[in-house]
């Protein structure tokens, strides 16, 4: 498992050092795991003399990939996404660039000497338990830096932070590779662990000051989600590498007020406008959540999934239009809407017991059936994109898939 992954990381690092040029284009996700992954990689590459162009993506959308792979002779790094679409990336790349994928979501391997898919799931590690994207990035950074006699231990707390942010706890505590990195960080006095009744509580040192890790992960998710189109991810990187400051704290407070206002308006709207089908309850926010990023429709679903006005026996789905821009990357014509799905606590138990199908068993298939884009989906949370105007078509396709599964199980 881990040994095989380390072996392939060595191969990727050797290919990197053998590739001409010292300019890296880094693409990473915009949540805590993605931001801590980006911080590890940016710091590591700059430490060994590489120039890094950094872009935070909510998803590795095909329209963005087409623009990325229109060029040749690049070093391209994808962190906290793209493990599932490695075959698509390989096809689009056509051997013209060196591509390294560092991920932990369900993945597909590819036989391509120019595309290294370093996704923990490919090596027997559970991406929702043993290893986060930030842990994968730390393992990569450790080998990268060691080759040039640098150490990565001072980044171990960031390798741990992504797992805390994603909530990858077993009996209330980090496990697997995530725990191994935590132990390095504890030894370096960058993480402090406090035992409690539910497991463990973590405290992280950033910029010489200690903070509750839960406060940092909440702040990073707010910056990356609510503030995505307002330079929030840059502030998130600042926190990861240098810690908090009063200006960032004030900005987080402003973002949280924006989120609270828009969420309150959204709940009021849904109480009168939620649409019910046989197995689903769904809604379309269109662009009413702007200027927040489209990650927020999933956060919103998660916040309301057990509220009294919803039917706990039905899957919850919400749509939000993807704006035609990527911060720092420029305008992109998406013409896309994102669907995020979540499940109530009632359905969570049924999915875990095998009585109801997980989201990953039907949403990707339904999306592909109507020509949409699928990157990574989990059993209890999932998101894909389709063209604007195809929202109800997707809902109907999901219902067909669910009906088929219910009949087969019956």
C-alpha positions in Angstrom: 0.0 0.0 0.0 2.0 3.0 1.3 5.3 1.4 0.1 4.1 1.1 -3.5 2.8 4.6 -3.4 6.2 5.9 -2.2 7.8 4.0 -5.0 5.6 5.7 -7.6 6.2 9.1 -6.0 9.9 8.6 -6.4 9.3 7.9 -10.1 7.3 11.1 -10.4 9.9 13.2 -8.7 12.6 11.7 -11.0 10.5 12.6 -14.0 10.1 16.1 -12.6 13.8 16.7 -12.1 14.5 15.3 -15.6 12.0 17.6 -17.2 13.3 20.9 -18.7 12.4 24.1 -17.1 11.6 25.2 -13.5 8.1 26.7 -13.9 5.2 24.9 -12.3 1.5 25.5 -12.9 -0.3 24.4 -9.7 -4.1 23.8 -9.6 -5.7 22.9 -6.3 -9.1 22.7 -4.7 -10.5 25.6 -2.6 -11.5 23.9 0.7 -9.2 23.3 3.7 -7.7 20.1 2.2 -7.1 21.9 -1.1 -5.6 25.0 0.4 -3.3 23.1 2.7 -2.3 21.0 -0.2 -1.6 24.1 -2.3 0.4 25.6 0.5 2.6 22.5 1.0 3.4 22.3 -2.7 3.9 26.0 -3.3 6.3 26.3 -0.4 8.2 23.1 -1.4 8.7 24.1 -5.0 9.7 27.6 -4.2 12.2 26.3 -1.6 14.0 24.4 -4.3 14.1 27.2 -6.9 10.9 26.6 -9.0 8.6 29.4 -10.0 4.9 28.5 -9.2 1.8 29.9 -10.9 -1.1 28.9 -8.5 -4.7 28.6 -9.4 -7.5 27.5 -7.1 -10.4 25.6 -8.9 -13.7 24.5 -7.5 -13.6 21.6 -9.9 -11.2 20.6 -12.8 -13.9 21.6 -15.3 -13.4 20.4 -18.9 -13.5 23.9 -20.2 -10.6 24.8 -17.9 -8.7 21.7 -18.8 -9.1 22.5 -22.5 -7.4 25.8 -22.0 -4.6 24.3 -19.8 -3.8 21.5 -22.3 -3.8 23.9 -25.3 -0.1 24.5 -24.4 2.9 22.2 -24.4 6.1 21.7 -22.4 4.5 22.5 -19.0 4.8 21.0 -15.6 1.2 20.7 -14.3 0.3 19.7 -10.8 -3.3 18.9 -9.8 -4.0 18.7 -6.0 -7.2 17.4 -4.2 -9.0 16.5 -7.4 -8.5 14.9 -10.9 -7.7 11.3 -9.6 -10.9 10.1 -11.2 -10.3 11.8 -14.6 -6.7 10.8 -15.1 -7.7 9.0 -18.4 -9.4 12.2 -19.7 -6.3 14.2 -18.7 -4.0 11.7 -20.4 -6.1 11.9 -23.6 -6.2 15.7 -23.6 -2.5 16.0 -22.7 -1.3 13.7 -25.6 2.1 13.4 -24.0 2.9 17.1 -24.4 3.2 18.0 -20.7 4.4 16.4 -17.5 1.3 16.0 -15.3 1.3 15.0 -11.6 -2.0 14.3 -9.8 -2.0 14.3 -6.0 -5.5 13.2 -4.8 -7.4 11.0 -2.4 -10.8 10.6 -4.1 -12.0 7.5 -5.9 -9.6 7.2 -8.8 -8.8 5.6 -12.2 -5.3 4.7 -13.1 -3.7 5.4 -16.5 -0.7 3.9 -18.3 1.1 7.0 -19.4 4.7 7.9 -18.7 3.8 11.6 -18.8 0.8 11.4 -16.3 1.5 10.3 -12.7 -1.7 9.6 -10.8 -0.6 9.7 -7.2 -4.0 9.1 -5.6 -4.0 7.1 -2.4 -7.1 5.2 -3.4 -5.0 3.5 -6.2 -2.7 2.1 -3.5 -5.2 0.5 -1.2 -5.6 3.5 1.1 -9.0 4.9 2.0 -9.4 8.5 0.8 -12.1 9.2 3.4 -10.2 7.6 6.3 -6.4 6.9 5.8 -5.2 9.7 3.7 -6.2 13.2 2.7 -4.9 15.1 -0.3 -2.8 17.2 2.0 -1.2 14.0 3.3 -0.5 12.9 -0.3 1.1 16.3 -1.0 3.2 16.0 2.1 4.5 12.6 1.1 5.4 14.0 -2.3 7.0 17.1 -0.8 9.0 15.0 1.6 10.6 13.0 -1.3 10.9 16.1 -3.5 12.8 18.1 -0.8 14.9 15.2 0.5 16.3 14.7 -3.0 18.0 18.2 -2.6 18.8 17.8 1.1 15.9 19.8 2.4 13.4 18.6 5.1 9.6 18.7 4.9 8.9 18.1 8.6 8.0 21.8 9.1 5.1 21.2 6.7 3.7 18.1 8.5 1.0 20.1 10.3 -0.4 21.2 7.0 -0.4 17.6 5.9 -2.5 16.9 8.9 -4.7 19.9 8.5 -6.5 18.8 5.4 -7.6 15.5 7.0 -9.0 17.5 10.0 -10.8 19.8 7.6 -12.4 16.9 5.7 -13.4 15.3 9.0 -11.5 12.1 8.4 -11.7 10.8 12.0 -12.1 7.2 13.2 -13.7 7.1 16.6 -13.0 10.8 16.9 -9.3 10.6 16.0 -7.0 10.8 13.0 -5.9 7.4 11.6 -3.6 5.9 8.9 -1.2 8.1 7.1 -3.0 11.1 8.5 -2.0 10.0 12.0 1.6 9.3 11.0 1.9 12.9 9.8 0.2 14.2 13.0 2.8 12.4 15.1 5.6 14.1 13.1 3.9 17.5 13.7 3.4 16.7 17.4 7.1 16.0 17.7 7.9 19.3 15.9 5.5 21.1 18.3 3.3 22.1 15.4 0.2 20.1 16.5 -1.0 19.6 20.0 -3.5 16.8 20.8 -6.0 16.9 23.7 -8.0 13.8 24.5 -11.7 14.3 25.1 -14.8 12.1 25.5 -15.5 11.9 21.8 -11.8 11.3 20.8 -9.2 14.0 20.2 -9.1 17.8 19.8 -6.3 19.3 17.8 -4.5 22.6 18.1 -2.2 23.8 15.3 0.7 26.3 15.4 0.8 28.7 12.4 3.2 31.7 12.2 4.3 31.1 15.8 0.8 31.2 17.3 -1.4 28.3 18.4 -5.1 28.0 17.3 -7.8 25.4 17.6 -7.6 23.4 14.4 -11.4 23.6 14.1 -11.2 27.4 14.0 -8.6 27.3 11.2 -10.5 24.8 9.1 -13.7 26.8 9.5 -11.8 29.9 8.5 -10.2 28.3 5.4 -13.5 26.8 4.2 -15.1 30.3 4.5 -12.3 32.0 2.6 -12.2 29.4 -0.1 -16.0 29.0 -0.4 -17.7 32.3 0.4 -14.7 34.4 -0.7 -13.7 32.3 -3.7 -14.4 35.1 -6.3 -13.0 37.8 -4.0 -9.4 36.6 -3.5 -10.3 34.4 -0.5 -8.0 31.5 -1.5 -5.0 33.9 -1.4 -5.9 34.8 2.2 -6.3 31.1 2.9 -2.8 30.4 1.6 -1.5 33.2 3.8 -3.1 31.6 6.9 -1.5 28.2 6.1 2.0 29.6 5.6 2.1 32.5 8.0 -0.9 32.3 10.4 -3.8 34.7 11.1 -3.7 38.4 11.2 -6.4 41.1 12.2 -7.1 42.0 8.5 -7.9 38.4 7.6 -10.0 37.9 10.7 -12.0 40.9 9.8 -12.5 39.7 6.2 -13.7 36.3 7.5 -16.2 38.0 9.7 -17.5 39.9 6.6 -17.7 36.7 4.6 -19.6 34.9 7.3 -22.2 37.8 7.5 -22.7 37.4 3.7 -23.1 33.7 4.0 -25.6 34.0 6.9 -27.7 36.5 5.0 -27.8 34.5 1.8 -28.5 31.2 3.7 -31.4 32.8 5.6 -32.9 34.1 2.3 -32.3 30.6 0.8 -34.2 28.8 3.6 -37.1 31.3 3.3 -37.3 30.7 -0.4 -37.2 26.9 0.0 -39.9 26.7 2.5 -42.3 27.7 -0.2 -40.5 26.5 -3.4 -38.9 23.1 -2.7 -39.7 20.6 -5.4 -40.5 17.0 -4.5 -40.3 13.9 -6.7 -40.6 10.2 -5.7 -37.1 10.0 -4.1 -35.8 13.6 -4.2 -36.3 17.0 -2.9 -34.6 19.6 -5.0 -34.2 23.3 -5.7 -32.4 25.7 -8.1 -30.6 28.7 -6.6 -29.5 29.9 -10.1 -27.2 32.8 -9.3 -28.9 34.0 -6.1 -25.8 33.0 -4.0 -23.4 35.3 -5.8 -20.8 36.5 -5.0 -20.1 33.2 -3.1 -18.5 30.3 -4.9 -20.5 27.3 -6.1 -19.1 25.1 -3.3 -21.6 26.9 -1.1 -24.7 25.1 -2.6 -23.2 21.9 -1.0 -22.5 23.7 2.3 -26.1 25.0 2.2 -27.5 21.5 1.6 -25.5 20.2 4.5 -26.8 22.9 6.8 -30.5 22.3 6.0 -30.6 18.6 5.3 -32.2 17.8 8.7 -34.5 20.8 9.0 -38.1 20.2 9.8 -39.5 21.5 6.5 -37.7 18.8 4.5 -38.7 15.1 4.1 -35.9 13.1 5.8 -36.6 10.0 3.7 -35.7 11.8 0.4 -32.3 12.7 -1.1 -31.6 16.4 -1.1 -30.3 18.2 -4.3 -29.5 21.8 -5.0 -28.3 23.6 -8.2 -26.2 26.7 -8.5 -25.0 28.3 -11.7 -21.2 28.3 -12.3 -20.0 31.9 -13.1 -17.9 32.3 -16.3 -14.6 33.0 -14.5 -11.8 31.4 -12.6 -10.0 33.7 -10.2 -6.5 34.5 -11.5 -7.1 32.3 -14.6 -9.4 34.6 -16.5 -12.8 34.3 -18.2 -14.1 30.9 -19.1 -17.4 30.1 -20.9 -19.0 27.4 -18.7 -22.7 27.5 -19.4 -22.9 25.1 -16.5 -24.9 24.5 -13.4 -23.6 22.5 -10.4 -25.7 20.0 -8.6 -24.8 19.2 -5.0 -26.4 16.4 -3.2 -26.6 15.6 0.5 -28.5 13.1 2.7 -30.3 13.5 6.1 -29.1 11.6 9.2 -32.0 9.1 8.6 -30.7 8.4 5.0 -27.1 8.4 6.2 -27.8 5.4 8.4 -29.7 3.6 5.7 -26.8 4.1 3.2 -24.2 2.9 5.7 -26.3 -0.2 6.4 -26.8 -0.9 2.6 -30.6 -0.4 2.8 -30.4 2.7 0.5 -28.0 3.4 -2.4 -25.2 5.9 -1.9 -25.0 9.1 -4.0 -21.9 7.8 -5.8 -23.9 4.9 -7.1 -26.4 6.9 -9.2 -25.5 10.6 -9.6 -22.4 10.1 -11.7 -24.2 7.7 -14.0 -27.2 10.0 -14.4 -24.9 12.9 -15.1 -22.9 11.0 -17.8 -26.1 9.8 -19.4 -27.0 13.4 -20.3 -23.4 14.5 -21.2 -22.5 16.2 -18.0 -19.2 16.3 -16.1 -18.2 14.0 -13.2 -15.0 14.3 -11.2 -15.4 12.8 -7.7 -18.5 11.7 -5.7 -18.9 10.1 -2.3 -21.7 8.0 -0.9 -23.0 10.8 1.5 -22.0 13.9 -0.5 -21.7 14.3 -4.2 -21.5 17.0 -6.9 -21.5 17.1 -10.7 -22.2 19.7 -13.4 -24.6 19.8 -16.4 -25.5 22.5 -18.9 -27.7 25.4 -17.7 -31.3 24.4 -18.5 -30.8 20.7 -18.0 -31.5 20.7 -14.2 -34.9 19.0 -14.5 -33.6 16.5 -17.1 -30.9 15.5 -14.6 -33.4 15.1 -11.8 -35.5 12.8 -14.1 -32.4 10.8 -15.0 -31.5 10.4 -11.3 -35.1 9.2 -10.5 -34.8 6.6 -13.3 -31.5 5.3 -11.9 -32.9 5.2 -8.3 -36.0 3.4 -9.4 -34.0 0.8 -11.2 -31.8 0.3 -8.1 -34.8 0.1 -5.7 -36.4 -2.6 -7.9 -33.2 -4.6 -8.1 -32.8 -4.4 -4.3 -36.5 -5.3 -3.8 
